[in-house]
Amino acid sequence: MHTLHNFPAANLNRDDTGAPKTQYFGGFERARISSQCQKYAWRRAWNEKKLPLPQDFDTLGIRTRELPAMVIERLRKKGLEDEELLATISDKLTIFGKSDEKAGKKGKKEKKNGTKPAIPRTQQILFYSPNEIDAIADSIYHYIQENGCDAETFQTLSQKALSAVYNQLKIMPMSLDVSLFGRMTTDNSMRTVESAIQVAHALSTNALLPESDFFVAVDDMTLARKETGTGMLMHFDFNSSCYYSYASINLDQWAENLAIGREEDVNAIIRDVLPSVLQTIALINPTGKQNSFAANTAPSTILVEVIDNNIPVSYANAFVQPVQPTMTDDICKESEAALLSFVEKTREQYSPLLGGKRFLLSMQDEPVLPADTKQCTSFPELLQAVSQAI
């Protein structure tokens, strides 16, 4: 999926100084939106139900280090009341997500430091499906009930023994976001999930022209007394750029992830949910400084390719030379012309390796279409065409 997205004044993704993120590309400084920023905005939109998802994926994943507290809460609801045992379980869960060797080193380090955080946290931040958190709590509860564990006995359990307690995690179904974005873990009890989506850092098709906004805030009480002066003086950086964004979904990998623990036709699931994913990628903007800028625009160009093999191709090199608007053609039109021309040249050079179908939604009049490209007149038509093509 390739999009061209022109924003007015905005600071969508900030660096450590508060300025919009940048990069050098083709020898020119460009505006940039990180892939992490984009993916976070998409996940947040799903969690806040800004865009609908199929009912089967109404429950989404949780990325957190606070697994111990979440499991303890579930154990209390099951009736486990031994506070000493609960504290021991919480302490044991802080090494969840680590291999046996790394867990041992972490334990020695904590004993040396002699400090514990106010909220028990795992060393590794992990992405859980809600049913996986339930399964961890269920497994621990059943183990305690069957073995009559007290705090002292549970404390002696090795990481390997604990992994055996909740080894069913490897065969549990994943939530939509975990199956799509993947996760990495070194814990033997959990399954590492290969990401099905690759997301590029969005870069501006134009050379960067940074600007700075100086502003003041008036103190209403001072103003009421007709005193001069202001309550605050500040400034922050912003820019206005047209971004090329690119994401690639490996449908085979996604199907493999979804197939774990499910009996349903995973290809049918993908056809059902893919339009929602594409809508999110196209329409959900990062939230940085949006209350100040309200840079809520839609893409001017969306190109979706369904390629016959697993060779994803970015067309970022269409913008090695920065795009310049002219007296007659704006930056959106010039960017689209550069993109579509580059697509056609790439297709010609590498055919049939990059064969497949392409679907274009454009706000420009009479765009020059690459071969094997269908122009759609609306976003719903594009989504329907892509679903049928897979």
C-alpha positions in Angstrom: 0.0 0.0 0.0 1.5 3.3 -1.1 0.0 6.7 -0.2 0.7 10.3 -0.9 -0.5 12.5 2.0 -0.1 16.3 2.0 -0.3 18.0 5.4 -0.6 21.7 6.2 1.3 23.1 9.2 1.9 20.1 11.5 4.2 18.5 14.0 2.9 15.0 13.8 6.0 13.1 15.2 8.5 14.8 17.5 12.1 14.1 18.3 13.7 14.5 21.8 13.8 18.3 21.3 10.2 18.6 20.4 10.9 19.4 16.7 9.3 17.3 13.9 11.5 14.3 13.0 13.6 14.5 9.9 16.0 12.4 7.7 18.3 12.9 4.8 17.3 11.2 1.5 18.9 11.7 -1.9 21.2 14.3 -0.3 18.3 16.5 0.8 16.8 16.9 4.3 13.2 15.6 4.4 10.4 15.5 6.9 9.8 12.1 8.5 7.1 10.2 10.4 8.5 7.1 12.1 6.9 3.7 11.5 6.5 3.3 15.3 4.4 6.5 15.4 2.2 5.3 12.6 1.6 1.8 14.0 0.8 3.3 17.5 -1.8 5.6 15.9 -3.4 2.6 14.1 -3.5 0.5 17.3 -4.9 3.4 19.3 -7.6 4.0 16.7 -8.7 0.4 17.0 -8.7 0.5 20.7 -10.7 3.7 20.8 -13.1 2.2 18.1 -12.5 5.1 15.7 -12.9 2.6 12.9 -14.9 -0.5 13.0 -13.4 -4.0 13.1 -15.2 -7.3 12.5 -16.8 -8.6 15.7 -14.4 -11.5 16.0 -11.6 -9.0 16.5 -13.4 -6.7 18.9 -10.9 -7.6 21.6 -7.4 -6.3 20.9 -4.0 -6.9 22.3 -2.2 -5.2 25.2 1.4 -4.1 25.1 2.7 -3.8 28.7 5.3 -4.5 31.3 2.6 -4.7 34.0 1.7 -8.4 33.5 2.2 -9.3 37.2 -0.6 -6.9 38.4 -3.0 -8.1 35.7 -2.5 -11.7 36.6 -2.8 -11.1 40.3 -6.1 -9.2 39.7 -7.4 -12.3 37.9 -6.3 -14.6 40.6 -8.0 -12.6 43.3 -11.2 -12.8 41.3 -10.8 -16.6 41.3 -10.7 -16.5 45.1 -7.0 -16.7 45.8 -6.6 -14.7 49.0 -3.2 -15.8 50.4 -1.3 -12.4 50.2 2.1 -14.0 50.8 1.5 -16.4 47.9 0.2 -13.6 45.7 3.3 -11.5 46.4 5.5 -14.5 45.5 3.6 -15.1 42.2 3.9 -11.4 41.4 7.6 -11.5 42.0 8.0 -14.6 39.9 6.1 -13.1 37.0 8.6 -10.2 36.7 10.9 -12.5 34.9 8.2 -13.5 32.4 9.3 -13.0 28.8 12.9 -14.0 29.5 14.8 -17.1 28.8 16.1 -19.3 31.7 19.6 -17.9 31.4 18.6 -14.2 31.2 16.0 -14.7 34.0 18.7 -16.0 36.3 21.0 -13.1 35.6 18.1 -10.6 36.2 17.3 -12.3 39.6 20.9 -12.0 40.8 21.0 -8.3 39.8 17.8 -7.5 41.7 19.1 -9.2 44.8 22.3 -7.2 44.6 20.5 -3.9 44.2 17.9 -4.8 46.9 15.2 -2.6 45.4 11.8 -3.3 44.0 9.6 -1.0 41.9 6.3 0.2 43.3 4.5 -1.6 40.5 5.9 -5.0 39.6 7.0 -5.0 36.0 8.5 -7.5 33.6 12.0 -6.6 32.2 10.7 -7.0 28.7 7.6 -5.2 27.3 5.4 -7.8 25.6 2.4 -7.8 23.4 -0.3 -10.0 24.8 -3.7 -11.1 23.5 -6.2 -10.8 26.4 -6.9 -14.6 26.3 -3.1 -15.2 26.9 -3.2 -13.2 30.1 -6.3 -15.1 31.2 -4.5 -18.4 30.3 -1.4 -17.4 32.5 -3.7 -16.7 35.4 -5.7 -19.9 34.9 -2.6 -22.1 34.6 -1.1 -20.7 37.8 -4.4 -21.1 39.6 -4.9 -24.7 38.5 -1.3 -25.6 39.4 -1.7 -24.2 42.9 -5.0 -26.0 43.4 -3.7 -29.3 42.1 -0.4 -29.2 44.0 -1.4 -27.4 47.2 1.3 -24.7 46.7 2.1 -22.2 49.4 4.4 -19.2 49.0 7.6 -21.1 49.9 6.9 -23.9 47.5 6.0 -21.6 44.6 9.2 -19.6 45.3 11.3 -22.7 44.6 9.9 -23.2 41.1 12.5 -22.6 38.4 11.8 -20.6 35.3 11.8 -23.8 33.3 9.1 -25.3 35.7 7.0 -22.2 35.4 7.2 -22.3 31.6 5.8 -25.8 31.7 2.9 -24.6 33.8 1.6 -22.2 31.1 3.0 -23.9 28.0 -0.5 -23.9 26.3 0.3 -20.2 25.4 2.1 -21.5 22.3 -1.1 -22.8 20.8 -3.5 -20.0 21.7 -5.2 -17.8 19.1 -3.9 -14.3 18.7 -5.7 -11.0 18.6 -5.7 -9.0 15.3 -3.0 -6.6 16.2 -0.6 -9.3 17.6 -1.1 -11.4 14.5 -0.4 -8.4 12.3 2.4 -6.6 14.1 4.1 -9.6 15.7 6.1 -9.9 18.9 9.6 -11.0 20.0 10.1 -13.0 23.2 12.9 -15.2 24.6 10.5 -17.0 27.0 10.2 -20.7 26.1 6.5 -20.7 27.1 5.4 -18.1 24.7 5.5 -18.0 20.9 7.5 -15.5 19.0 5.3 -14.1 16.3 6.8 -13.0 13.0 5.3 -9.7 12.0 3.0 -9.9 8.9 3.4 -6.2 8.1 6.3 -4.0 7.3 5.9 -0.3 7.7 8.3 2.3 6.3 9.1 5.6 7.9 7.1 8.1 5.9 9.3 10.7 4.1 8.4 13.9 2.5 8.5 14.0 -1.3 9.6 17.6 -1.0 12.8 19.0 0.5 12.2 20.1 4.1 11.4 23.8 4.8 11.3 23.9 8.6 9.4 26.8 10.4 9.0 27.9 13.9 5.9 29.3 15.6 6.3 31.9 18.4 3.3 32.3 20.5 2.1 33.9 23.8 -0.6 32.9 26.3 -2.6 35.7 27.9 -3.4 35.6 31.6 -7.1 36.4 31.8 -6.8 37.8 35.3 -4.0 40.1 34.3 -6.0 41.2 31.3 -9.0 41.9 33.5 -6.9 44.3 35.5 -5.7 46.0 32.3 -2.1 45.2 33.1 0.4 44.7 30.3 2.4 41.6 29.8 1.7 38.0 29.1 1.4 34.8 31.0 3.7 32.7 28.9 6.1 32.9 25.9 7.0 29.9 23.9 7.8 28.6 20.4 7.8 25.2 18.7 8.8 23.9 15.3 6.5 22.7 12.5 6.5 22.1 8.8 4.2 21.5 5.9 5.1 18.4 3.8 3.7 15.9 1.4 4.6 12.4 2.6 5.1 9.1 0.7 4.0 6.3 3.0 4.5 2.6 2.4 3.4 -0.6 4.1 3.6 -4.2 2.9 1.4 -7.1 4.3 2.6 -10.6 3.8 -0.7 -12.4 3.5 0.9 -15.9 3.9 2.6 -14.9 7.1 -0.6 -13.3 8.4 -2.6 -16.5 7.6 0.0 -18.6 9.4 -0.2 -16.4 12.5 -4.0 -16.4 12.5 -4.2 -20.2 12.0 -2.7 -20.8 15.4 -5.4 -22.1 17.7 -8.2 -21.5 15.1 -10.3 -23.9 13.1 -11.9 -21.2 10.9 -10.9 -20.5 7.3 -8.1 -17.9 8.0 -8.2 -16.7 4.4 -11.8 -15.8 4.8 -10.9 -14.0 8.0 -8.3 -11.9 6.2 -10.7 -11.0 3.4 -13.1 -9.9 6.1 -10.7 -7.8 8.1 -8.3 -6.5 5.4 -10.6 -3.6 4.4 -10.6 -2.3 8.0 -6.8 -2.5 8.1 -6.5 -0.6 4.8 -9.0 2.0 6.0 -6.9 2.5 9.2 -3.6 2.9 7.3 -5.2 5.4 4.9 -7.3 7.6 7.2 -5.7 7.5 10.7 -3.1 10.3 11.2 -0.6 10.6 14.0 -1.8 12.6 16.9 1.3 14.8 17.6 0.3 18.4 18.2 -3.1 17.9 16.5 -4.9 20.0 19.2 -2.7 22.9 18.0 -2.7 22.3 14.3 -5.7 20.1 13.4 -3.8 18.7 10.4 -6.5 16.1 9.7 -6.2 15.5 6.0 -6.9 12.5 3.8 -4.4 11.0 1.2 -4.5 12.5 -2.3 -3.3 9.2 -3.8 -3.7 5.6 -2.7 -2.1 2.8 -4.7 -2.6 -0.8 -3.5 -0.8 -3.7 -5.2 -1.6 -7.3 -4.9 1.6 -9.0 -6.0 1.8 -12.6 -7.0 4.9 -13.4 -5.0 6.4 -12.3 -1.7 8.7 -9.7 -3.0 7.6 -6.4 -1.5 8.8 -3.3 -3.3 8.9 0.3 -2.0 8.8 3.2 -4.5 10.6 5.6 -2.3 13.2 6.1 -5.0 10.6 7.9 -7.0 11.5 10.9 -4.8 15.3 10.7 -4.7 15.0 14.1 -6.4 12.7 16.2 -4.3 9.4 17.2 -6.0 8.9 20.8 -6.8 5.4 22.4 -7.4 5.1 24.5 -10.5 2.8 27.4 -11.5 0.3 25.0 -12.9 0.8 21.7 -11.0 0.7 21.5 -7.2 2.9 19.3 -5.1 0.3 16.5 -4.8 -0.1 16.2 -8.6 3.7 16.4 -9.2 4.3 13.7 -6.5 1.7 11.4 -8.0 3.2 11.8 -11.5 6.6 11.0 -10.1 5.2 7.9 -8.2 3.2 6.5 -11.1 6.0 7.0 -13.6 8.4 5.2 -11.3 5.9 2.3 -10.8 5.6 1.8 -14.5 9.4 1.8 -15.1 9.9 -0.6 -12.2 7.2 -2.9 -13.5 8.7 -2.9 -17.0 12.2 -3.6 -15.7 11.3 -6.4 -13.4 8.3 -8.0 -15.1 7.1 -10.7 -14.5 8.7 -10.9 -11.0 6.6 -8.0 -9.8 3.4 -9.1 -11.7 0.1 -8.7 -10.1 -2.8 -6.3 -9.9 -2.8 -2.6 -8.9 -5.7 -0.4 -7.7 -5.4 3.4 -7.7 -7.5 6.1 -6.0 -6.5 9.5 -7.2 -7.8 13.0 -6.7 -6.0 14.1 -9.9 -7.7 14.5 -13.2 -6.8 11.8 -15.7 -3.7 10.3 -14.0 -1.3 8.3 -16.3 -1.9 4.8 -15.1 0.8 2.1 -15.0 -0.1 -1.2 -16.8 -2.3 -3.6 -14.9 -3.7 -0.8 -12.9 -7.4 -0.2 -12.3 -8.5 3.3 -11.3 -11.2 3.4 -8.7 -13.6 6.2 -8.3 -14.1 5.8 -4.5 -12.4 4.4 -1.5 -15.1 1.7 -0.9 -14.7 0.6 -4.5 -10.9 0.3 -4.0 -11.4 -1.8 -0.8 -13.8 -4.1 -2.5 -11.5 -4.6 -5.5 -8.6 -5.4 -3.3 -10.6 -7.9 -1.2 -11.7 -9.7 -4.4 -8.2 -9.7 -5.7 -6.8 -11.7 -2.8 
